[in-house]
Amino acid sequence: MQNNANNPNDCKAYIITGPTSGIGLATAFELVKHGTVVLIGRDREKLSKLKKRRSCRVGSL
């Protein structure tokens, strides 16, 4: 499935809670391939580290 940013009806956005480890982390990196991902977590430091790791993966968190 291709994400077509030119058509707002085709854009997807996903909200991930608990994205800094485990299933939430794996889910975030998989879903970023398909659309916009919004990360919600309690630990700002872990979220900041995760944001830095995104440059090693496809897409953008």
VOLUMKE-710010 format. One record per atom (N, C-alpha, C): x, y, z. Coordinates in Angstrom, 1 decimal. Layout:
+--------+--------+--------+
:   east :  north :     up :
+--------+--------+--------+
:      X :      Y :      Z :
...
+--------+--------+--------+
This chain:
+--------+--------+--------+
:   east :  north :     up :
+--------+--------+--------+
:    0.8 :   -1.2 :    0.0 :
:    0.0 :    0.0 :    0.0 :
:    0.9 :    1.2 :    0.0 :
:    0.7 :    2.1 :   -1.0 :
:    1.5 :    3.3 :   -1.1 :
:    0.8 :    4.4 :   -0.4 :
:    1.5 :    5.3 :    0.4 :
:    0.9 :    6.4 :    1.0 :
:    1.0 :    7.6 :    0.0 :
:   -0.1 :    8.1 :   -0.4 :
:   -0.2 :    9.2 :   -1.4 :
:   -0.5 :   10.5 :   -0.6 :
:    0.6 :   11.3 :   -0.4 :
:    0.5 :   12.5 :    0.4 :
:   -0.3 :   13.6 :   -0.3 :
:   -0.5 :   13.4 :   -1.6 :
:   -1.2 :   14.4 :   -2.4 :
:   -2.7 :   14.3 :   -2.2 :
:   -3.2 :   13.2 :   -1.8 :
:   -4.6 :   13.0 :   -1.5 :
:   -4.9 :   12.8 :    0.0 :
:   -5.5 :   13.8 :    0.6 :
:   -5.7 :   13.7 :    2.1 :
:   -6.5 :   12.5 :    2.5 :
:   -7.3 :   12.0 :    1.6 :
:   -8.2 :   10.9 :    2.0 :
:   -7.3 :    9.6 :    2.0 :
:   -6.2 :    9.6 :    1.4 :
:   -5.3 :    8.4 :    1.4 :
:   -4.3 :    8.4 :    2.5 :
:   -4.1 :    9.5 :    3.2 :
:   -3.1 :    9.6 :    4.3 :
:   -3.6 :    8.9 :    5.5 :
:   -2.7 :    8.2 :    6.2 :
:   -3.0 :    7.5 :    7.4 :
:   -2.2 :    8.1 :    8.5 :
:   -2.7 :    8.0 :    9.7 :
:   -2.0 :    8.5 :   10.9 :
:   -2.3 :    7.4 :   12.0 :
:   -1.2 :    7.1 :   12.7 :
:   -1.3 :    6.1 :   13.8 :
:   -0.8 :    6.6 :   15.0 :
:   -1.5 :    6.4 :   16.2 :
:   -1.1 :    6.8 :   17.5 :
:   -0.6 :    5.6 :   18.2 :
:    0.6 :    5.6 :   18.7 :
:    1.2 :    4.5 :   19.4 :
:    1.5 :    4.9 :   20.9 :
:    0.9 :    4.2 :   21.8 :
:    1.2 :    4.4 :   23.2 :
:    2.2 :    3.4 :   23.7 :
:    3.1 :    3.8 :   24.5 :
:    4.2 :    2.9 :   25.0 :
:    5.1 :    2.4 :   23.9 :
:    5.6 :    3.4 :   23.1 :
:    6.5 :    3.0 :   21.9 :
:    7.9 :    2.9 :   22.2 :
:    8.4 :    3.0 :   23.4 :
:    9.8 :    3.0 :   23.7 :
:   10.4 :    1.6 :   23.9 :
:    9.6 :    0.6 :   23.9 :
:   10.2 :   -0.8 :   24.1 :
:    9.1 :   -1.8 :   23.6 :
:    9.6 :   -3.0 :   23.5 :
:    8.7 :   -4.2 :   23.2 :
:    7.8 :   -4.1 :   22.0 :
:    6.6 :   -4.5 :   22.1 :
:    5.6 :   -4.5 :   21.0 :
:    5.4 :   -3.1 :   20.5 :
:    5.3 :   -2.1 :   21.4 :
:    5.0 :   -0.7 :   21.0 :
:    6.1 :   -0.2 :   20.1 :
:    7.4 :   -0.6 :   20.4 :
:    8.5 :   -0.1 :   19.6 :
:    8.5 :   -0.8 :   18.2 :
:    8.3 :   -2.1 :   18.2 :
:    8.2 :   -2.8 :   16.9 :
:    7.0 :   -2.3 :   16.1 :
:    5.9 :   -2.0 :   16.7 :
:    4.7 :   -1.6 :   16.0 :
:    5.0 :   -0.2 :   15.4 :
:    5.6 :    0.7 :   16.1 :
:    5.9 :    2.0 :   15.6 :
:    6.8 :    2.0 :   14.4 :
:    7.8 :    1.2 :   14.4 :
:    8.7 :    1.1 :   13.3 :
:    8.1 :    0.4 :   12.1 :
:    7.1 :   -0.4 :   12.3 :
:    6.4 :   -1.1 :   11.2 :
:    5.4 :   -0.1 :   10.6 :
:    4.6 :    0.6 :   11.4 :
:    3.6 :    1.5 :   10.9 :
:    4.1 :    2.7 :   10.3 :
:    5.3 :    3.2 :   10.6 :
:    5.9 :    4.4 :   10.0 :
:    6.1 :    4.2 :    8.5 :
:    6.1 :    2.9 :    8.1 :
:    6.2 :    2.6 :    6.6 :
:    4.9 :    2.9 :    5.9 :
:    3.8 :    3.1 :    6.6 :
:    2.5 :    3.2 :    6.0 :
:    1.8 :    4.6 :    6.3 :
:    2.5 :    5.4 :    7.0 :
:    1.9 :    6.7 :    7.3 :
:    2.5 :    7.4 :    8.5 :
:    1.9 :    8.5 :    8.9 :
:    2.3 :    9.3 :   10.0 :
:    2.1 :    8.5 :   11.3 :
:    3.2 :    8.6 :   12.2 :
:    3.1 :    7.9 :   13.5 :
:    3.2 :    9.0 :   14.6 :
:    2.3 :    9.0 :   15.5 :
:    2.4 :    9.9 :   16.7 :
:    2.7 :    9.0 :   17.9 :
:    3.8 :    9.3 :   18.6 :
:    4.2 :    8.5 :   19.7 :
:    3.8 :    9.2 :   21.0 :
:    3.2 :    8.4 :   21.9 :
:    2.8 :    9.0 :   23.3 :
:    3.5 :    8.1 :   24.3 :
:    4.3 :    8.7 :   25.2 :
:    4.9 :    7.9 :   26.2 :
:    5.1 :    8.8 :   27.5 :
:    5.5 :    8.1 :   28.6 :
:    5.7 :    8.8 :   29.8 :
:    7.1 :    9.4 :   30.0 :
:    8.1 :    8.8 :   29.4 :
:    9.5 :    9.1 :   29.6 :
:   10.0 :    9.9 :   28.4 :
:   10.1 :   11.2 :   28.6 :
:   10.6 :   12.1 :   27.5 :
:   12.0 :   11.7 :   27.0 :
:   12.8 :   11.3 :   27.9 :
:   14.2 :   10.9 :   27.5 :
:   14.2 :    9.7 :   26.6 :
:   13.4 :    8.7 :   26.9 :
:   13.3 :    7.5 :   26.0 :
:   12.7 :    7.9 :   24.7 :
:   11.7 :    8.8 :   24.7 :
:   11.1 :    9.3 :   23.4 :
:   12.1 :   10.0 :   22.6 :
:   12.9 :   10.8 :   23.3 :
:   13.9 :   11.6 :   22.5 :
:   14.9 :   10.6 :   21.9 :
:   15.4 :    9.6 :   22.6 :
:   16.3 :    8.6 :   22.1 :
:   15.7 :    7.9 :   20.9 :
:   14.4 :    7.6 :   21.0 :
:   13.7 :    6.9 :   19.9 :
:   13.6 :    7.8 :   18.7 :
:   13.4 :    9.0 :   18.9 :
:   13.4 :   10.0 :   17.7 :
:   14.7 :   10.0 :   17.0 :
:   15.8 :    9.9 :   17.8 :
:   17.1 :    9.9 :   17.2 :
:   17.4 :    8.6 :   16.4 :
:   16.8 :    7.5 :   16.9 :
:   17.0 :    6.2 :   16.2 :
:   16.3 :    6.1 :   14.9 :
:   15.3 :    6.9 :   14.7 :
:   14.5 :    6.9 :   13.5 :
:   15.3 :    7.0 :   12.2 :
:   16.4 :    7.8 :   12.3 :
:   17.2 :    8.0 :   11.2 :
:   17.8 :    6.7 :   10.6 :
:   17.8 :    5.7 :   11.4 :
:   18.3 :    4.4 :   10.9 :
:   17.3 :    3.5 :   10.3 :
:   16.1 :    4.0 :   10.3 :
:   14.9 :    3.2 :    9.8 :
:   14.3 :    3.9 :    8.6 :
:   13.4 :    3.2 :    7.9 :
:   12.6 :    3.8 :    6.8 :
:   11.5 :    4.7 :    7.3 :
:   11.3 :    5.8 :    6.7 :
:   10.2 :    6.6 :    7.1 :
:   10.6 :    7.7 :    8.2 :
:    9.6 :    8.2 :    8.9 :
:    9.8 :    9.2 :    9.8 :
:    8.8 :    9.1 :   11.0 :
:    9.4 :    9.2 :   12.2 :
:    8.5 :    9.1 :   13.4 :
:    8.3 :   10.5 :   13.9 :
+--------+--------+--------+
